[in-house]
Amino acid sequence: MASAHSTEPQPPSWLKPGTWHLRTRLVLLAMTLLIAICGAVGVASYASMDAFLTRQLDDQLSQAADRSNDPGRPPSGGFNGRDPLDARGQSVGTLNARILNGQVNSGGFLTSNTTRSPLSTEDKQVLLALPANMQPVDRTLSTGDYRLLAIQTSFGDVLVTGLPLAAKESTLASLVWTFVFVSLGGLLLIGLVGTVLIRRTMKPLEQLSEVATRVSQLPLDAGEVALAVRVPPSNSNPATEVGSVGHALNLMLDNVANALQARQKSETKVRQFVADASHELRTPLTAIRGYTELMRMTEHFTPDGEKSLARVQSQSQRMTALVEDLLLLARLDEGQPLKLSEVDLNQLVVEGVSDEKVIAPGHTWRLELPHEPVVVNGDPSQLRQVLMNLLSNARKHTPPGTTVVTGVGKTPEGAAVVTVTDDGGGIPPEFVDQVFARFARADAARTGKSGGPGASGTEGTSGLGLSIVESIVEAHGGKVTVTSQPGRTRFALQLPLPQVQAQDGAPQA
């Protein structure tokens, strides 16, 4: 069945103003304001020129009409032999016409040879419809647009005078095109110059962004951090808007740097305390174990006494292991140098799995190893502890009958991979992200118990094993990951390979 939710195509990012750069929006805003100003100036200039040319044309039209309207002539003809439509003193294209008894009695357009071209029937209809109120009007005739003036004379006829609008329209068109080209050129020039100026003005903000980006990329979560990144004095002057932001950012960075220094001092004190306490605890724990063993060899106890003494001995052994783990983590936190040598991971895995088979024969232990050795540069004792912690973790937190597969391989990126996979109950999803945290425990999810003896009868873990794994692997320049679901939990650690080995080999399943 098709899904009821249809995926509509999203518009491109350039159609979303919210995703534009600030300088782009500023340039567009400035250009929009300039276009609006140019448009307003253009409209005002056009209206002003149109009114000026119209007044000039009306004056010419009034003068031409006055020359045609001779008060001493009879309505039927000229006075002293002069035609009222006499063309003397009139320009080419001037229209003169006389309307008598509702008919155009005479008239025409003045040509260049001082003759008149006749009026068309449509022209006559337009002239007959003119109001004789001495108000100039615009009309379209057969030869173009005209400004017309109709005057009712004292003899009862109507004299119509008209001047062509072509010169006025040509002037206005020239004004429009001149304004358009000048405006476009000015907008283009202002746009280019404005873009450069806005970019230079926005440069301090980009520098602030670069400072913030560099700080965001610093590892601030642990270890000693030297937060030396600051906004330069040129961009941190509180007297300016951008400088105020830069000054505030510097104050924030100073506060963060002080907090990081305080955190570092606190962590150093805690690590030193843990290291000192663990070191001091080793002596009494060793004494407890020694006296316990001496008492078992020299004294006779009841069965309950023997059981209690055995319990004291096992708890002292467990506490000794915990102290050793704390000491190891303290050394790793201090960044003590590793004792590097070549370590064959295949041999390391074979030895570790062989030991686990003896400890937990109820589990099924399998190996997936490549034919060629996989050698890394590392601390043999620490890498052995990493593998033993992973294997013991799988053993302690899964019931007998569980299959544990340990594999070795390589990745195309040039890393060795060691995996420990079991088909147990899995890790709760809410605990996967904190499985490498110190003293984190999820015994109930893996064994059905909360601390105490594990499935194989061993003592409950302290919650430091996987933390040690992560610290050792990171000290070797690698990383460890975990994926888990019911029926499959997989720990995978990657260690960098020497350059010669990294060129061949493929990852194992």
Buried (B, 14 or more C-beta within 10 A) or exposed (E): EEEEEEEEEEEEEEEEEEEBEEBBEBBEEBBEEBEEEBEEEBEEBBEEBBEEBBEEBBEBBBEBBEBBBBEEBEEEEEEEEEBBBEBEEBEEBBBBBBBBEEEBBBBBBBEEEEEBEEBEEEBBEBBBEBEBEEEBEEBEBEBEBBBBBBBBBEBEBBBBBBBBBEBBBEBBEEBBEEBEEEBEEEBEEBBEEBBEBBBEEBEBBEBBEEBBEEBEEBEBEEEEBEBEBBBEEEBBEEEEEBBEBBBBBBEEBEEBBEEBBEBBEEBEEEBEEBBEEBEEBEEEBEEBBEEBEEBBEEEEEEEEEEEEBEEBBEEBBBBBBBBBBBBBBBBBBEEEEBEEEEBBBBBBBBEBBEBBEEEBEEBBBEEBBBEEEBBBBBBBEBBBBBBBBBBBBBBBBBBEEBBBBBBBBBBEEBBBBBBBBBBBBBBEEEBBEEBBBBEBBBBEBBBEEEBEEBBBEBBBBBBBBBBBBBBBBEBBBBEBEBEBEEEEBBBBBBBBBEEEBBEEBEBBE
